[in-house]
Amino acid sequence: MAIAHGGGFWTETKGKSIAAHQKDGHVDWDAVVAENKEAYRNGTTEKERSAQNALSDYIAGHTQIGAKSAFELELSEKFTLGGGLHYQGYFTWEKEQITDLLGGEYWYEDYATKSLAGEAGRNPIKKVGDYIRTRNGKNTHFGTLYTSLAFKNTSWNVELGASLNGSTTQRWDKYNYVDDIYSDWATGIGGAVKAGALYRIGAAQNGGKSASSLYLNGAYYSRVPYSSVFFASGNNQVSEGVKNEQNYLGEFGFRSVLSRVGVEATFYASYWKNKSIMSSPYKPLEEEAYKYMITGLDAFHFGIEVDAYYNFARWGKLAGYASVGKWEWKNDVSAKIYDNYTGQVAQEINVYSDGLPVGDAPQTQIGASLSFNPIAALGGYSSVDPHGAISYAKSGELNVQIGWNYNARYWADFEPNTRTDAQDRTEPYKLPDYHLVNLSVNYMRHFIVGNKALGVNLFFNLNNLFDEWYIERGKDGADHTIKTFTGYWGQGRNCAFGVKLTL
């Protein structure tokens, strides 16, 4: 069982936001308080006399329970049958509570226009400690039944597997509903079939031992949509026409591991069908917040990944990797835009995405790392205190790693409202390529005091060693250039250090 409870500060406004009250580059809190007091003095209705801005806590939590069972049965020396049953219950809630009226007498919660139930006899006058706008949750149950059959001999490992899974979710909402706060149950059933084979090259001629192998894997998945898709409106209305996301994938690879050298190369291809994307509420400057849901997206991913390492000495290792792919959306779809308060569909638009690169992740990644132990290179050794009270490594163990990562062919994720023109097939904004170099140092030393062991670990991490300026991620804009792009800068040079004790 897992129980969680948390959240953070939030603000509510009925006009000019708190952030818009600026003086010398800082929030002018006196002006915010004065505006709330003025509204109370000059307003002629309860609604007009409401605080214009208020502080609140937006808090959420969940309770998670589960159970699982599994079995494995050896049918013969070469065949093994396995299976199991998993269950998980997930119960979530979220609510917003007023913490400070900032000089106002009360907050007027406009149930009449913001709640699907209207005022429904509720008191719209809210004080500190009262709940506003958000008070809802979901009760979800997941279940999975799976089985597998494995075959193994000196040359082959072959495995077949199948699973059946399903979920059912009910939403409750005390803001939009009064008499019956529970939705209908939204239920989905999915499953998967997968198979894989590994062949050890020359194993039959070497007593079952081989340094190299070939492998081939394939699978089909039908995944039940997330609860956010079932309840895309943000209220208790179950989304219509929700379909499972399907994924067809395969990979073929080669692996070789020798005494000092190892290499693995994998070619993969994946076709995603009927993908759904549910956004968080998005608020353009000076506009109302909204969220959107895209359904029916198809995408094709293929590429190659290579990993290799070389242990050039007992105290040093050189490793590298490369990943180059081509990921594209393969169709045009539609999107629903939802009002963030009522959850009603405000607009439905066509989204022209066919041929656009999939964003939000670099499609080319290359990296290398050098790891070494300077103490081992200099012949560090252990010793024992002549009195026998403390056993320790005279020099300890020092590990140093320098890593380099290069990211390229990285496109911004697209917003559906920027793709409503059938003639606009321009690629999303392409983020500049960038390099990152990180350094980590880890020193460990073990002591035995009496008959008790004590480990001391000192660590130091220096990230973005050369203070590279780079964009970490973001959303494409209307003209698909840096001018309308919105996103986040990556962290500059930063470090972390500390001590870990192991008893």
Secondary structure per residue as TSV (DSSP state, phi and psi in degrees):
chain	resnum	aa	ss	phi	psi
A	1	M	-	360.0	142.1
A	2	A	E	-133.3	134.0
A	3	I	E	-126.5	131.7
A	4	A	E	-135.1	149.1
A	5	H	E	-152.3	125.9
A	6	G	E	-170.8	-174.0
A	7	G	E	160.2	-158.0
A	8	G	E	-164.7	179.0
A	9	F	E	-74.1	147.8
A	10	W	E	-142.8	167.7
A	11	T	E	-133.3	149.9
A	12	E	E	-125.4	143.8
A	13	T	E	-141.0	152.8
A	14	K	S	-115.7	7.9
A	15	G	S	-171.0	-111.1
A	16	K	S	-73.7	120.4
A	17	S	-	-70.1	163.9
A	18	I	G	-59.1	-43.1
A	19	A	G	-62.6	-24.2
A	20	A	G	-79.5	-12.0
A	21	H	-	-87.1	89.9
A	22	Q	E	-112.8	142.9
A	23	K	E	-148.6	117.9
A	24	D	T	56.0	36.5
A	25	G	T	81.8	7.0
A	26	H	E	-129.3	161.0
A	27	V	E	-66.2	128.8
A	28	D	-	-89.8	87.2
A	29	W	H	-64.8	-32.5
A	30	D	H	-61.4	-38.7
A	31	A	H	-68.1	-37.0
A	32	V	H	-63.2	-46.7
A	33	V	H	-62.8	-43.2
A	34	A	H	-62.4	-39.3
A	35	E	H	-65.4	-40.2
A	36	N	H	-64.6	-41.4
A	37	K	H	-67.3	-37.9
A	38	E	H	-65.2	-39.2
A	39	A	H	-62.1	-39.1
A	40	Y	H	-68.1	-38.2
A	41	R	H	-71.4	-41.3
A	42	N	H	-98.0	-13.1
A	43	G	-	-69.3	150.4
A	44	T	S	-108.3	-11.3
A	45	T	S	-127.9	163.8
A	46	E	T	-56.6	-38.8
A	47	K	T	-66.3	-42.7
A	48	E	T	-69.9	-26.9
A	49	R	T	-86.2	-0.3
A	50	S	S	-64.8	151.0
A	51	A	-	-56.2	137.9
A	52	Q	S	-84.1	-23.7
A	53	N	E	-139.6	146.3
A	54	A	E	-149.0	153.7
A	55	L	E	-98.7	147.4
A	56	S	E	-146.8	167.1
A	57	D	E	-105.6	126.1
A	58	Y	E	-101.6	109.4
A	59	I	E	-122.8	150.5
A	60	A	E	-148.6	162.9
A	61	G	E	-165.6	173.9
A	62	H	E	-155.3	157.9
A	63	T	E	-123.8	130.7
A	64	Q	E	-126.6	129.5
A	65	I	E	-130.1	159.2
A	66	G	E	-166.1	167.0
A	67	A	E	-153.0	148.9
A	68	K	E	-148.7	151.5
A	69	S	E	-138.5	151.2
A	70	A	E	-151.4	153.8
A	71	F	E	-141.1	155.9
A	72	E	E	-141.4	126.0
A	73	L	E	-126.2	121.9
A	74	E	E	-82.1	107.9
A	75	L	-	-75.6	-33.3
A	76	S	S	-161.3	-171.2
A	77	E	S	-65.2	-25.5
A	78	K	S	-110.1	-20.6
A	79	F	E	-114.4	137.8
A	80	T	E	-133.2	132.4
A	81	L	E	-108.5	133.7
A	82	G	E	-134.5	169.5
A	83	G	E	176.4	178.7
A	84	G	E	176.8	174.9
A	85	L	E	-137.6	128.9
A	86	H	E	-121.0	143.9
A	87	Y	E	-134.8	142.4
A	88	Q	E	-142.6	132.4
A	89	G	E	-110.5	133.2
A	90	Y	E	-132.8	115.9
A	91	F	E	-122.2	114.4
A	92	T	E	-117.1	159.7
A	93	W	E	-151.9	156.0
A	94	E	E	-150.0	146.3
A	95	K	E	-157.5	160.4
A	96	E	E	-124.1	130.9
A	97	Q	E	-128.4	130.6
A	98	I	E	-66.8	133.3
A	99	T	E	-116.3	-24.5
A	100	D	E	-157.6	126.3
A	101	L	-	-89.5	-0.7
A	102	L	T	52.5	50.6
A	103	G	T	89.6	-11.2
A	104	G	-	-80.4	162.1
A	105	E	S	-86.5	-31.3
A	106	Y	-	-164.5	168.4
A	107	W	E	-111.4	128.1
A	108	Y	E	-92.5	111.1
A	109	E	-	-86.3	114.0
A	110	D	-	-83.2	69.6
A	111	Y	H	-56.5	-35.1
A	112	A	H	-58.0	-36.2
A	113	T	H	-111.6	-17.7
A	114	K	H	-102.7	-21.0
A	115	S	S	-105.6	140.6
A	116	L	T	-64.1	-28.1
A	117	A	T	-83.5	-7.5
A	118	G	-	71.7	-160.4
A	119	E	-	-70.9	-38.6
A	120	A	T	47.9	41.9
A	121	G	T	77.2	5.0
A	122	R	-	-85.9	150.7
A	123	N	-	-83.2	117.1
A	124	P	-	-79.0	-8.5
A	125	I	E	-81.5	114.7
A	126	K	E	-117.3	135.1
A	127	K	-	-110.5	178.7
A	128	V	T	-58.3	131.2
A	129	G	T	98.8	-15.1
A	130	D	-	-82.1	157.7
A	131	Y	E	-94.8	142.3
A	132	I	E	-135.9	157.1
A	133	R	E	57.7	-51.6
A	134	T	E	-126.7	123.9
A	135	R	E	-161.3	87.4
A	136	N	E	-150.7	177.3
A	137	G	E	-170.9	179.6
A	138	K	E	-138.7	146.0
A	139	N	E	-117.5	115.9
A	140	T	E	-125.9	138.6
A	141	H	E	-123.0	129.1
A	142	F	E	-115.9	146.7
A	143	G	E	-145.4	142.7
A	144	T	E	-138.5	130.6
A	145	L	E	-118.5	126.9
A	146	Y	E	-139.9	158.1
A	147	T	E	-147.6	155.5
A	148	S	E	-148.8	151.8
A	149	L	E	-130.4	125.2
A	150	A	E	-119.4	142.0
A	151	F	E	-123.8	137.0
A	152	K	E	-146.9	130.8
A	153	N	-	-140.6	-164.3
A	154	T	S	-66.1	-25.6
A	155	S	S	-108.4	-27.0
A	156	W	E	-125.6	144.1
A	157	N	E	-124.0	118.9
A	158	V	E	-128.8	136.5
A	159	E	E	-139.7	136.2
A	160	L	E	-119.9	142.5
A	161	G	E	-148.8	153.6
A	162	A	E	-148.3	149.5
A	163	S	E	-145.7	153.5
A	164	L	E	-128.0	127.6
A	165	N	E	-137.2	160.7
A	166	G	E	-160.6	162.4
A	167	S	E	-144.4	154.1
A	168	T	E	-139.9	133.0
A	169	T	E	-131.9	135.9
A	170	Q	E	-123.5	134.0
A	171	R	E	-105.4	144.9
A	172	W	E	-125.1	150.9
A	173	D	E	-153.3	114.7
A	174	K	S	-93.9	-2.0
A	175	Y	S	-93.9	-45.4
A	176	N	S	-88.3	-10.8
A	177	Y	-	-136.9	151.9
A	178	V	S	-121.8	-56.8
A	179	D	S	-74.2	-50.4
A	180	D	-	-122.8	104.7
A	181	I	-	-91.3	0.2
A	182	Y	B	-105.5	142.8
A	183	S	-	-85.6	173.2
A	184	D	-	-68.6	159.5
A	185	W	-	-76.7	132.5
A	186	A	E	-101.7	117.0
A	187	T	E	-121.5	141.6
A	188	G	E	-142.1	149.7
A	189	I	E	-127.6	133.1
A	190	G	E	-136.8	-172.1
A	191	G	E	-176.7	-179.0
A	192	A	E	-155.0	149.0
A	193	V	E	-131.8	132.1
A	194	K	E	-144.2	154.0
A	195	A	E	-148.5	147.1
A	196	G	E	-151.0	149.1
A	197	A	E	-141.2	139.2
A	198	L	E	-127.3	129.0
A	199	Y	E	-116.7	122.1
A	200	R	E	-87.0	115.1
A	201	I	T	-68.0	122.8
A	202	G	T	73.5	11.3
A	203	A	-	-66.4	-36.5
A	204	A	G	-63.5	-28.5
A	205	Q	G	-89.0	-5.6
A	206	N	G	-126.2	34.4
A	207	G	T	63.9	30.7
A	208	G	T	87.0	-1.6
A	209	K	-	-100.7	137.4
A	210	S	-	-154.2	141.1
A	211	A	S	-88.6	-13.0
A	212	S	E	-130.1	151.6
A	213	S	E	-153.4	156.6
A	214	L	E	-115.3	145.1
A	215	Y	E	-140.6	151.1
A	216	L	E	-140.2	126.1
A	217	N	E	-131.2	146.8
A	218	G	E	-149.3	153.9
A	219	A	E	-160.2	156.4
A	220	Y	E	-129.7	128.0
A	221	Y	E	-121.4	139.4
A	222	S	E	-123.2	104.6
A	223	R	E	-101.9	131.1
A	224	V	-	-66.5	136.4
A	225	P	-	-60.7	154.8
A	226	Y	-	-68.3	159.5
A	227	S	H	-61.3	-28.7
A	228	S	H	-65.3	-24.9
A	229	V	H	-81.0	-40.2
A	230	F	H	-61.1	-33.7
A	231	F	T	-120.8	55.8
A	232	A	T	-64.1	-27.3
A	233	S	T	-70.6	-19.0
A	234	G	S	83.7	5.1
A	235	N	S	-126.3	-163.0
A	236	N	S	-85.9	5.8
A	237	Q	-	-78.7	124.2
A	238	V	-	-76.4	131.1
A	239	S	-	-60.4	141.0
A	240	E	T	-89.1	148.9
A	241	G	T	69.0	23.1
A	242	V	-	-72.5	130.3
A	243	K	-	-124.0	156.4
A	244	N	-	-67.1	144.5
A	245	E	E	-80.8	135.6
A	246	Q	E	-116.2	145.9
A	247	N	E	-141.0	122.4
A	248	Y	E	-109.3	125.1
A	249	L	E	-142.5	154.1
A	250	G	E	-152.8	155.0
A	251	E	E	-149.5	148.4
A	252	F	E	-133.6	134.1
A	253	G	E	-149.9	169.8
A	254	F	E	-132.2	137.5
A	255	R	E	-135.7	136.2
A	256	S	E	-140.0	128.8
A	257	V	E	-129.0	114.8
A	258	L	-	-108.1	-171.5
A	259	S	S	-63.5	-36.7
A	260	R	S	-121.3	-15.8
A	261	V	E	-123.2	140.2
A	262	G	E	-140.0	143.5
A	263	V	E	-147.6	142.8
A	264	E	E	-141.9	133.2
A	265	A	E	-130.1	133.7
A	266	T	E	-133.5	130.1
A	267	F	E	-103.2	132.2
A	268	Y	E	-130.4	155.5
A	269	A	E	-146.5	140.6
A	270	S	E	-147.6	132.1
A	271	Y	E	-115.9	113.1
A	272	W	E	-95.5	131.4
A	273	K	E	-126.5	138.2
A	274	N	E	61.7	43.5
A	275	K	E	-75.4	138.8
A	276	S	E	-112.3	139.1
A	277	I	E	-124.6	122.7
A	278	M	E	-114.9	118.9
A	279	S	-	-87.0	160.4
A	280	S	-	-78.2	161.4
A	281	P	-	-53.9	131.0
A	282	Y	B	-117.8	132.1
A	283	K	-	-127.0	102.0
A	284	P	-	-64.2	159.1
A	285	L	T	-57.3	131.7
A	286	E	T	60.3	22.8
A	287	E	S	-127.0	167.9
A	288	E	-	-72.6	150.1
A	289	A	-	-76.3	147.6
A	290	Y	E	-149.2	165.5
A	291	K	E	-134.3	163.1
A	292	Y	E	-137.3	158.0
A	293	M	E	-131.2	125.6
A	294	I	E	-104.7	134.2
A	295	T	E	-127.1	155.9
A	296	G	E	83.2	12.5
A	297	L	E	-71.0	137.0
A	298	D	E	-115.2	146.1
A	299	A	E	-146.4	148.4
A	300	F	E	-123.2	126.1
A	301	H	E	-119.0	134.9
A	302	F	E	-150.7	157.2
A	303	G	E	173.9	-171.5
A	304	I	E	-135.6	142.9
A	305	E	E	-129.0	136.5
A	306	V	E	-131.9	131.9
A	307	D	E	-126.2	140.4
A	308	A	E	-150.9	155.9
A	309	Y	E	-149.1	158.7
A	310	Y	E	-142.3	115.7
A	311	N	E	-85.9	91.1
A	312	F	E	-77.4	-13.3
A	313	A	E	-160.8	168.5
A	314	R	T	-67.6	-13.7
A	315	W	T	-111.2	5.8
A	316	G	E	-148.9	147.7
A	317	K	E	-142.0	137.2
A	318	L	E	-115.7	127.5
A	319	A	E	-132.1	155.8
A	320	G	E	-154.4	161.9
A	321	Y	E	-151.7	158.6
A	322	A	E	-149.4	139.7
A	323	S	E	-139.3	120.0
A	324	V	E	-129.7	122.8
A	325	G	E	-136.0	171.0
A	326	K	E	-134.1	111.9
A	327	W	E	-122.6	123.6
A	328	E	E	-138.2	146.1
A	329	W	E	-74.9	144.8
A	330	K	-	-118.8	9.8
A	331	N	-	-158.5	165.7
A	332	D	-	-95.9	143.8
A	333	V	E	-138.6	-169.7
A	334	S	E	-125.3	161.4
A	335	A	E	-137.5	145.0
A	336	K	E	-104.7	131.8
A	337	I	E	-102.3	126.9
A	338	Y	E	-110.9	139.6
A	339	D	E	-66.6	132.8
A	340	N	T	-74.3	-17.4
A	341	Y	T	-92.9	-57.8
A	342	T	T	-83.7	-22.7
A	343	G	-	78.6	3.4
A	344	Q	-	-75.2	150.1
A	345	V	E	-69.0	116.5
A	346	A	E	-87.4	-29.8
A	347	Q	E	-164.3	147.3
A	348	E	E	-123.1	127.9
A	349	I	E	-126.7	155.0
A	350	N	E	-85.3	138.6
A	351	V	E	-118.4	117.4
A	352	Y	-	-98.0	94.4
A	353	S	-	-117.3	-4.0
A	354	D	T	-59.0	126.1
A	355	G	T	89.3	-6.7
A	356	L	-	-74.6	142.6
A	357	P	B	-68.5	143.9
A	358	V	-	-70.2	128.3
A	359	G	-	-100.1	-172.0
A	360	D	S	74.5	13.0
A	361	A	S	-161.6	138.9
A	362	P	-	-68.6	133.8
A	363	Q	S	-89.9	-8.2
A	364	T	E	-127.7	124.3
A	365	Q	E	-135.8	129.6
A	366	I	E	-133.7	140.4
A	367	G	E	-156.1	163.3
A	368	A	E	-152.3	155.4
A	369	S	E	-145.9	147.9
A	370	L	E	-121.2	120.8
A	371	S	E	-118.8	135.6
A	372	F	E	-154.0	160.0
A	373	N	-	-119.1	97.7
A	374	P	H	-59.6	-35.1
A	375	I	H	-66.8	-43.5
A	376	A	H	-63.7	-36.4
A	377	A	H	-64.2	-30.3
A	378	L	T	-92.7	4.0
A	379	G	T	85.2	34.5
A	380	G	-	-59.8	149.9
A	381	Y	-	-146.6	170.5
A	382	S	E	-103.9	159.6
A	383	S	E	-147.4	170.3
A	384	V	E	-126.3	135.1
A	385	D	-	-59.3	129.9
A	386	P	T	-58.5	-23.5
A	387	H	T	-82.9	-8.8
A	388	G	S	78.9	3.7
A	389	A	S	-81.1	-34.8
A	390	I	E	-131.1	125.5
A	391	S	E	-106.7	131.7
A	392	Y	E	-152.2	160.6
A	393	A	E	-86.9	118.7
A	394	K	S	-55.4	-43.1
A	395	S	S	-101.0	-15.4
A	396	G	-	72.5	-171.2
A	397	E	E	-121.6	123.6
A	398	L	E	-118.4	118.7
A	399	N	E	-114.8	129.4
A	400	V	E	-122.9	133.6
A	401	Q	E	-134.2	131.8
A	402	I	E	-115.4	123.6
A	403	G	E	-122.9	141.4
A	404	W	E	-123.8	134.6
A	405	N	E	-131.7	135.2
A	406	Y	E	-122.1	128.3
A	407	N	E	-121.5	131.0
A	408	A	E	-146.9	171.0
A	409	R	S	51.4	56.9
A	410	Y	E	-118.3	108.3
A	411	W	E	-101.2	151.2
A	412	A	-	-68.7	149.8
A	413	D	B	-70.8	144.2
A	414	F	-	-95.7	146.9
A	415	E	-	-93.4	138.1
A	416	P	G	-61.9	-31.6
A	417	N	G	-72.5	-7.7
A	418	T	G	-96.7	3.8
A	419	R	-	-129.1	43.8
A	420	T	-	-99.6	-2.6
A	421	D	-	-99.6	116.2
A	422	A	T	-62.8	-21.8
A	423	Q	T	-87.9	-8.6
A	424	D	-	-96.7	100.3
A	425	R	-	-113.7	20.7
A	426	T	-	-64.4	139.4
A	427	E	-	-62.0	149.7
A	428	P	-	-60.2	164.6
A	429	Y	-	-57.1	130.8
A	430	K	E	-95.7	118.1
A	431	L	E	-66.3	145.6
A	432	P	-	-62.1	142.7
A	433	D	-	-63.1	152.8
A	434	Y	E	-152.6	156.4
A	435	H	E	-115.7	142.0
A	436	L	E	-128.6	135.4
A	437	V	E	-121.9	127.0
A	438	N	E	-122.0	147.7
A	439	L	E	-126.8	133.4
A	440	S	E	-133.0	139.5
A	441	V	E	-128.9	130.5
A	442	N	E	-135.3	120.4
A	443	Y	E	-116.6	125.7
A	444	M	E	-127.1	138.3
A	445	R	E	-141.7	136.5
A	446	H	E	-110.6	140.1
A	447	F	E	-126.7	150.3
A	448	I	E	-122.9	111.0
A	449	V	E	-101.7	110.0
A	450	G	T	66.8	-117.6
A	451	N	T	-114.3	19.1
A	452	K	E	-113.8	139.3
A	453	A	E	-93.7	142.8
A	454	L	E	-135.6	124.8
A	455	G	E	-111.5	133.0
A	456	V	E	-117.9	123.4
A	457	N	E	-124.4	116.2
A	458	L	E	-103.0	129.7
A	459	F	E	-132.2	150.4
A	460	F	E	-145.4	123.9
A	461	N	E	-119.7	127.4
A	462	L	E	-117.5	108.2
A	463	N	E	-98.8	148.0
A	464	N	S	53.4	59.8
A	465	L	T	-51.6	-40.5
A	466	F	T	-97.9	16.2
A	467	D	-	54.1	49.6
A	468	E	-	-67.6	135.0
A	469	W	-	-88.1	123.0
A	470	Y	-	-153.3	158.7
A	471	I	E	-97.3	127.0
A	472	E	E	-80.4	-43.5
A	473	R	E	-171.4	170.4
A	474	G	E	172.6	-177.7
A	475	K	E	-111.8	141.4
A	476	D	-	-71.1	151.2
A	477	G	-	-109.1	-173.4
A	478	A	T	-62.7	-38.6
A	479	D	T	-102.3	6.0
A	480	H	S	62.2	31.8
A	481	T	S	-126.5	178.2
A	482	I	T	-63.3	-22.8
A	483	K	T	-64.0	-36.6
A	484	T	T	-111.4	1.5
A	485	F	-	-69.2	140.4
A	486	T	E	-125.8	131.0
A	487	G	E	-168.4	-157.2
A	488	Y	E	-129.6	134.9
A	489	W	E	-71.7	146.2
A	490	G	-	-74.5	163.7
A	491	Q	-	-69.0	140.3
A	492	G	-	-75.5	-165.4
A	493	R	S	-58.6	129.8
A	494	N	E	-149.3	159.2
A	495	C	E	-140.3	160.6
A	496	A	E	-143.4	139.3
A	497	F	E	-148.1	158.8
A	498	G	E	179.1	-174.7
A	499	V	E	-130.8	135.5
A	500	K	E	-118.8	133.5
A	501	L	E	-113.0	132.2
A	502	T	E	-115.7	118.9
A	503	L	-	-102.8	360.0
